[in-house]
Amino acid sequence: MDDQATKSKASGVQQPVFFADSVASVSMDEECSAFIDRDGDFMEVMCCDYGFRSGASRMYQEENDGRIPKNAFQLGWDNFKSELRALRQSIRFDDFSTISEANPPRGPISRAAYSVGQVALDGLDVVDRALEAAQVLEPLRPRAVTLDGVTQSSESGGKLINNCSEIRKKLKQLKLSNKAVWDREHARERDGRGVETPWFIKGVYLSLCLLLDFLFENRPIQRFWFLETVARMPYFSYISMLHLYESFGWWRAGAELRKIHFAEEWNELHHLQIMESLGGDQLWFDRFAAQHAAIVYYWILLGLYFFSPQLAYNFSELIEYHAVDTYGEFVDANEELLKSLPPPLVAAVYYRSQDLYMFDSFQTSQSIQNPRRPSCKSLYDVFKNICEDELEHVKTMKACQDETVGQDIIARREDGPRIGL
C-alpha cells in the first residue's frame, strides 16, 4: 500500500485515495476521491455525488456498510419523514419546473395538463404554508443543497459542492432522443434480432416504453435511474419464486439459477447506484414514480412466473433489449461529452476492483479463457460497460427461455471457476 500511496502523491493529486483491494480511504483532502485499480493504475473519479440518498445509502462511501437495519416501524417512519420533507420542498421550491424546462408543453393538451398541474401545486403550497403557520407541520427551511448541487451555506459563497460546477454543467448537456432509440430498435428487429413475444406481452412492453418517453423526455439520467430501479425487480421475483419452490420441496434444480439471477441483480444494483450518484433520484416525483412502479412490477412478475417462467423471461428479454438500445444510442449521441467526464467511484470499484464479485456469473457469452474485463477511465466507458452488461442480460434471459442456461451452468462447473484479472 505504501508504493500505491507514493504513486498517488507523485501524480500531484491531493485527494482521498481508494484502493481496489480494500476500498479503504487514505485521507489527504476532503474535496475529491481517487482510486487505484487492480492493476495498480491511478484513476481519477468524480468528485461530486448528486444522489438524494448519499453517504450511508451510497455503496462504498461509508465505513458502516453492512450494518444491521432498524426494525420496520423505525425504517418506515424515518423514510416517511424524509420523503414528506422532500415533497414539501418540491412544492414550495417549485422542483417540478425542472421537468417543464426539460420538456416544455407543445400541444394544447399538454399545455392544459401543465396548467392544471400548476394550479394544483399552487394550492398545495398554500395548504402547506397554512399548516406550517398552525404548527401542524414543522417550519420548512431551504435545502442545504439545491437540485443543482448549490450549497445555501454562506461559508461557501454559493459555490457548487466540491467545486463540481463544470461537471454539473456537462451532465445537464447530455441528451437522448426518443425517436433515435425507436429507430435503433426497429433497425435491430429488421436485422433479425427482434424478440418473438405474444401480443399481450408486447402491449405491456410498449405501454411501459411510451410512459418512459413521456415522463423523461430530455432527462436521460433520470430515465436511466427509473429504468434501473425497475430493472432489478425481475431478478428479485425469480429468486423469490425459485426459493419458494425449493422451500416447498417442489424444485431444487433452480438453486444454481438463483446464483445467476443474484449476480444479475447485483449488477443492476451498481447501475442504479451509478445513476443515483449522477443525480437521477433527486426529484421527489421521480422517486415516487419509480419505487411504486417497481413494487407493482415485482408482484406482476411473481404472478407471471407462477404461470409461465418462459413468458416472464421473455418479457425481461424485451426490457433488457430496450435498455441496450437506449444506452447504445445515449453513448453514441454523447461520446465526446462523456469522454470528458470521470467515472463515479461506485463504477470504478465495481468494474476495476480486485474482487469482481460474481461479475462472471452472468456473462453468458464470455469464455473462461478470455473473461470480460471492462475499462473504466471515463463516464463514456461506464455507460458503454452498462450497455454491454444489459446485452449479457438479454442473452441470459434468452438462454433461460430455451433452457440452454443449464448447459452453461454445467460447462462452468466442469471448467472450474474463472480466474484471471
C-alpha positions in Angstrom: 0.0 0.0 0.0 3.0 2.3 0.6 4.0 2.0 -3.0 0.5 2.9 -4.2 0.3 5.9 -1.9 3.6 7.1 -3.2 2.4 6.7 -6.7 -0.7 8.7 -5.9 1.3 11.5 -4.3 3.7 11.6 -7.3 0.7 12.3 -9.5 0.2 15.6 -7.7 -3.4 14.8 -6.7 -4.2 15.7 -3.1 -7.4 13.6 -2.6 -8.7 10.7 -0.6 -7.4 7.5 -2.3 -9.4 4.4 -2.6 -7.5 1.1 -3.1 -9.1 -1.7 -5.2 -8.2 -4.4 -2.7 -9.9 -2.8 0.4 -11.9 0.2 -0.8 -10.3 2.0 2.2 -9.5 5.6 2.0 -6.4 7.5 2.8 -7.3 11.0 3.9 -5.4 13.7 2.1 -8.1 16.3 1.4 -11.9 16.5 1.7 -12.6 17.6 -1.9 -12.4 14.6 -4.2 -11.6 11.0 -4.4 -9.0 9.0 -6.3 -8.9 5.2 -7.0 -6.1 2.7 -7.5 -7.4 -0.1 -9.6 -6.4 -3.8 -9.5 -3.5 -3.2 -12.0 -2.1 -0.5 -9.7 -3.1 2.3 -12.1 -4.3 5.6 -10.7 -7.8 6.6 -11.7 -9.5 9.9 -11.4 -13.1 9.5 -10.2 -15.9 12.0 -10.0 -15.7 14.4 -7.0 -19.4 15.1 -6.8 -22.3 12.8 -5.7 -25.7 14.3 -6.5 -27.8 11.5 -5.2 -30.8 12.2 -2.9 -29.6 9.4 -0.7 -25.9 9.9 -0.3 -23.5 8.9 2.4 -24.6 5.6 4.1 -27.1 5.0 1.4 -24.4 5.0 -1.4 -22.2 2.0 -1.7 -18.5 2.3 -0.9 -19.0 5.8 0.6 -19.2 4.9 4.3 -17.3 2.5 6.6 -20.6 1.2 8.1 -21.8 -0.6 5.0 -23.4 -3.8 6.0 -24.8 -2.6 9.3 -28.0 -4.2 10.7 -31.1 -2.2 9.9 -33.6 -0.8 12.4 -37.0 -2.5 12.8 -39.5 -2.0 10.0 -41.5 0.6 12.0 -38.5 2.8 12.6 -37.3 2.4 9.0 -40.7 3.3 7.7 -41.2 6.3 9.9 -37.7 7.7 9.2 -38.4 7.3 5.4 -41.8 8.9 5.7 -40.4 12.0 7.5 -37.6 12.3 4.9 -39.9 11.9 1.9 -42.5 14.3 3.4 -39.9 17.0 3.9 -38.7 16.3 0.3 -42.3 16.5 -1.0 -42.9 19.8 0.8 -39.6 21.2 -0.6 -40.5 20.1 -4.1 -43.8 22.0 -3.9 -42.6 25.1 -2.1 -39.4 25.5 -4.1 -41.0 24.5 -7.5 -38.9 21.5 -8.3 -41.4 20.5 -10.9 -40.3 23.4 -13.1 -37.2 21.4 -14.0 -39.5 18.9 -15.7 -41.3 21.6 -17.7 -38.0 23.2 -18.6 -36.6 20.0 -20.0 -39.9 19.0 -21.7 -42.0 22.1 -22.3 -45.6 21.6 -23.4 -46.1 21.7 -27.1 -49.7 20.8 -27.9 -52.9 22.2 -26.4 -53.5 19.0 -24.4 -50.0 19.2 -22.9 -50.4 22.9 -22.1 -53.8 22.3 -20.4 -52.3 19.5 -18.3 -49.4 21.7 -17.2 -51.8 24.5 -16.3 -53.9 22.1 -14.2 -50.8 20.8 -12.6 -49.5 24.3 -11.8 -52.9 25.2 -10.2 -52.7 22.1 -8.1 -49.1 22.8 -6.9 -50.1 26.4 -6.1 -53.0 25.1 -4.0 -50.8 22.6 -2.2 -48.3 25.4 -1.5 -51.0 27.5 0.2 -52.1 24.4 2.3 -48.5 23.7 3.3 -47.9 27.2 4.5 -51.2 27.3 6.4 -50.3 24.0 8.2 -46.9 25.3 9.0 -48.3 28.6 10.4 -50.7 26.5 12.5 -47.7 24.5 13.8 -49.1 21.3 12.4 -46.0 20.9 10.2 -42.5 21.8 11.2 -41.0 25.0 9.7 -39.6 24.3 6.3 -36.1 25.6 5.8 -34.4 25.9 2.4 -32.3 23.0 1.4 -28.7 22.9 2.4 -28.1 21.8 -1.2 -30.3 22.6 -4.2 -31.0 20.2 -7.0 -28.2 21.7 -9.0 -25.7 21.0 -6.2 -25.5 24.6 -5.0 -25.0 24.9 -1.3 -27.0 27.5 0.6 -24.3 27.9 3.2 -22.9 31.4 3.4 -19.4 29.9 4.2 -19.1 28.6 0.6 -20.5 31.7 -1.1 -22.9 29.7 -3.2 -20.3 27.6 -4.9 -21.0 24.1 -6.1 -20.2 21.3 -3.7 -16.6 20.0 -4.2 -16.2 22.7 -6.9 -18.1 20.5 -9.4 -19.8 23.3 -11.3 -18.1 22.2 -14.6 -19.1 18.6 -14.2 -22.7 19.5 -13.3 -22.9 21.8 -16.4 -21.7 18.9 -18.6 -24.1 16.4 -17.1 -27.0 18.8 -17.9 -25.9 18.9 -21.5 -26.4 15.1 -22.0 -29.1 14.3 -24.5 -31.2 11.3 -25.6 -33.7 11.3 -28.5 -36.7 9.0 -28.1 -37.1 8.8 -31.8 -33.4 7.7 -32.2 -33.9 5.0 -29.7 -37.0 3.7 -31.5 -35.2 3.9 -34.8 -32.4 1.8 -33.3 -34.8 -0.8 -32.0 -36.6 -1.1 -35.4 -33.3 -1.4 -37.2 -32.4 -4.3 -34.8 -35.6 -6.0 -35.5 -35.1 -5.7 -39.3 -31.7 -7.3 -38.8 -33.4 -10.4 -37.4 -32.5 -9.6 -33.7 -36.1 -8.9 -32.5 -37.8 -10.8 -29.7 -40.7 -13.0 -30.6 -43.4 -12.4 -28.0 -47.2 -12.8 -27.5 -49.3 -9.7 -28.3 -50.3 -9.1 -24.7 -46.7 -9.1 -23.5 -45.8 -6.8 -26.4 -48.6 -4.4 -25.5 -47.5 -4.1 -21.8 -43.9 -3.5 -23.0 -44.9 -0.8 -25.5 -47.0 0.9 -22.8 -44.1 1.0 -20.4 -41.7 2.4 -23.1 -44.2 5.1 -24.1 -44.5 6.1 -20.4 -40.7 6.4 -20.1 -40.7 8.5 -23.3 -43.4 10.8 -21.9 -42.1 11.2 -18.3 -38.4 11.5 -19.1 -38.0 13.3 -22.4 -34.8 15.3 -22.4 -34.0 13.9 -18.9 -31.7 10.9 -19.7 -30.1 10.3 -16.3 -33.5 10.4 -14.6 -34.8 8.0 -17.2 -31.9 5.6 -16.6 -32.4 5.8 -12.8 -36.1 4.9 -13.2 -35.2 2.1 -15.6 -32.6 0.6 -13.3 -34.9 0.8 -10.3 -37.5 -1.3 -12.2 -34.8 -3.5 -13.8 -33.9 -5.1 -10.5 -37.4 -6.4 -9.9 -37.4 -9.4 -12.3 -34.4 -10.9 -10.5 -36.0 -10.4 -7.1 -39.1 -12.0 -8.4 -37.3 -15.0 -10.0 -35.2 -15.6 -6.9 -38.4 -15.4 -4.7 -40.2 -18.0 -6.8 -37.3 -20.4 -7.0 -36.8 -20.1 -3.3 -40.5 -20.8 -2.7 -40.4 -23.9 -4.9 -37.3 -25.1 -3.2 -38.8 -24.5 0.3 -41.9 -26.5 -0.7 -39.7 -29.3 -1.9 -41.1 -29.0 -5.4 -38.0 -27.9 -7.3 -34.4 -27.8 -6.3 -32.8 -27.8 -9.8 -33.0 -24.0 -9.8 -30.5 -23.5 -7.0 -27.7 -22.5 -9.3 -30.0 -20.5 -11.4 -30.7 -18.4 -8.3 -27.0 -17.6 -8.2 -27.1 -16.3 -11.8 -30.1 -14.1 -11.0 -28.5 -12.7 -7.9 -25.4 -11.8 -9.9 -27.7 -10.1 -12.4 -29.4 -8.2 -9.6 -26.1 -7.2 -8.1 -25.0 -5.9 -11.5 -28.3 -3.8 -11.8 -27.8 -2.5 -8.3 -24.5 -1.0 -9.3 -26.1 0.5 -12.4 -28.7 2.1 -10.1 -26.0 3.4 -7.7 -24.2 5.0 -10.7 -27.3 6.8 -11.8 -28.0 8.0 -8.2 -24.5 9.4 -7.9 -25.2 11.4 -11.1 -28.4 12.8 -9.6 -31.0 10.6 -11.2 -33.1 10.3 -8.0 -33.1 14.0 -6.9 -36.8 14.8 -7.8 -39.4 13.6 -5.4 -41.8 12.8 -8.2 -39.2 10.6 -9.9 -38.6 8.6 -6.8 -42.3 8.2 -6.1 -43.0 7.0 -9.7 -40.0 4.6 -9.9 -40.4 3.0 -6.5 -44.2 2.4 -6.8 -43.8 1.1 -10.3 -41.1 -1.3 -9.1 -43.3 -2.7 -6.4 -46.2 -3.2 -8.9 -43.8 -4.7 -11.4 -42.4 -7.1 -8.8 -45.8 -8.6 -8.0 -46.9 -8.8 -11.6 -43.7 -10.8 -12.4 -44.3 -13.1 -9.5 -47.7 -14.0 -10.9 -46.3 -14.3 -14.5 -43.5 -16.6 -13.3 -46.1 -18.7 -11.4 -48.0 -19.4 -14.6 -45.1 -19.4 -17.1 -41.4 -18.8 -16.3 -40.8 -18.7 -20.1 -43.1 -15.7 -20.5 -41.5 -13.9 -17.5 -38.1 -14.4 -19.1 -39.5 -13.3 -22.5 -40.8 -10.0 -21.0 -37.4 -9.4 -19.3 -35.7 -10.0 -22.6 -37.8 -7.3 -24.2 -37.0 -4.8 -21.4 -33.3 -5.6 -21.4 -33.1 -5.2 -25.2 -34.7 -1.9 -24.9 -32.1 -0.9 -22.3 -29.4 -2.0 -24.8 -30.9 0.2 -27.5 -31.3 3.2 -25.1 -27.8 3.0 -23.6 -26.3 2.4 -27.1 -28.0 5.5 -28.5 -27.0 7.6 -25.5 -23.3 6.5 -25.7 -23.2 7.3 -29.5 -25.0 10.7 -29.1 -22.9 11.9 -26.2 -19.5 10.3 -26.9 -17.3 13.4 -26.8 -19.0 14.8 -23.7 -19.0 11.5 -21.8 -15.3 11.0 -22.5 -14.5 14.4 -20.9 -16.1 13.3 -17.5 -14.5 10.9 -14.9 -16.4 7.8 -13.7 -18.2 7.8 -10.4 -16.5 6.0 -7.5 -19.1 3.2 -7.4 -18.4 2.4 -11.1 -14.6 2.3 -10.6 -15.0 0.0 -7.6 -17.4 -2.3 -9.4 -15.5 -2.7 -12.7 -11.9 -2.3 -11.6 -11.6 -3.8 -8.1 -9.6 -6.8 -7.2 -12.7 -8.7 -6.3 -15.2 -8.7 -9.2 -17.9 -10.2 -7.0 -19.9 -12.6 -9.2 -19.3 -10.5 -12.3 -18.5 -13.5 -14.4 -21.7 -15.4 -13.2 -24.0 -13.5 -15.7 -21.6 -13.4 -18.6 -23.4 -15.8 -20.9 -21.3 -15.4 -24.0 -17.8 -14.9 -22.5 -15.2 -17.7 -22.5 -13.4 -18.7 -19.3 -10.1 -18.4 -21.1 -10.8 -14.8 -22.1 -13.1 -13.3 -19.5 -14.6 -9.8 -19.9 -12.6 -7.2 -18.1 -14.0 -3.7 -18.9 -12.1 -0.4 -18.9 -13.4 2.4 -16.7 -11.4 5.5 -17.4 -14.3 7.9 -18.2 -18.0 8.2 -18.0 -18.1 7.0 -21.6 -16.6 3.7 -20.5 -19.1 3.5 -17.7 -22.1 3.8 -20.0 -20.5 1.6 -22.6 -20.0 -1.1 -19.9 -23.6 -0.8 -18.8 -24.8 -1.2 -22.3 -22.7 -4.4 -22.7 -24.0 -5.6 -19.3 -27.5 -5.2 -20.5 -26.7 -7.2 -23.6 -25.4 -10.1 -21.4 -28.7 -10.0 -19.5 -30.5 -10.3 -22.9 -28.5 -13.4 -23.7 -29.2 -14.9 -20.2 -32.9 -14.2 -20.5 -33.0 -15.9 -23.9 -31.0 -18.9 -22.5 -33.5 -19.2 -19.7 -36.3 -19.5 -22.2 -34.8 -22.3 -24.3 -33.1 -23.9 -21.3 -29.6 -23.6 -22.7 -28.7 -21.8 -19.4 -28.5 -25.3 -17.9 -25.8 -26.3 -20.3 -23.8 -23.1 -19.4 -24.1 -24.0 -15.7 -22.7 -27.5 -16.3 -19.9 -26.1 -18.5 -18.8 -23.7 -15.8 -18.9 -26.3 -13.2 -16.7 -28.7 -15.2 -14.3 -26.0 -16.3 -13.9 -24.6 -12.8 -14.0 -21.0 -11.6 -12.9 -18.2 -13.8 -9.6 -16.8 -12.8 -7.7 -14.0 -14.4 -7.8 -10.3 -13.7 
